[in-house]
């Protein structure tokens, strides 16, 4: 995860970097909607830096309807396999501990706006 635009998410915006399963669960189990940014290898995938710039803008556009965290290198492979969101970079959305959607790879702004609105509109799972 050694890219300045990814590091900026934690240093400038204060987003947590999640490096183990317990941290991921603690973040996603909280009430509300949450997004995990799974960067992938920024050196090999030029889209990673793009998504690192786009995500804070999306968070602002959706006026606090979700919070964000960065998935650290230590847990990334396991998380991708467990969620079956294998492409990176990706955004994985959770609500109240349940995965509700994902957006792999970089997209254009209009597609992000549409897909995130659809994901956030998902009904809460009945217990």
Steps between C-alpha positions, in 0.01 A plus 500: 500500500799727470354774283467862614138528385404194703700615802317834477172327580621420850733794562283781361149360535558282807358185345607185682731249335368154580773238528318200647163328494405629844554859387294442184218345704507777760478763224229334290288372792421851622159644421478677168660468159873452456736472204820301494750621241702203380789661313688206355854554380533870416829440320340255256152648475479866403127507578577468872617861528195617305260333742697639795426848365138429401382336824528810723306693236231232497478510878441875484246465217298255708508739798617260767276207413800271546840501662817358351804293592798368309573128495865437584730267310500243784130418463425596140534156340284329763233770478487481122460122514239510779288763323566362151589852387822403330573799276684800636473776572154444642248656732311256720187631669363377832202591712471389861752220445358365173662545161247679279696556179828577331647700218819356354745698288476870416171631357382829361333743739144441380534125539635542854210727590241260360650181641568642846144634521371155404725327753402735783131452414524125562245399764633398840503121531221367721607312807 
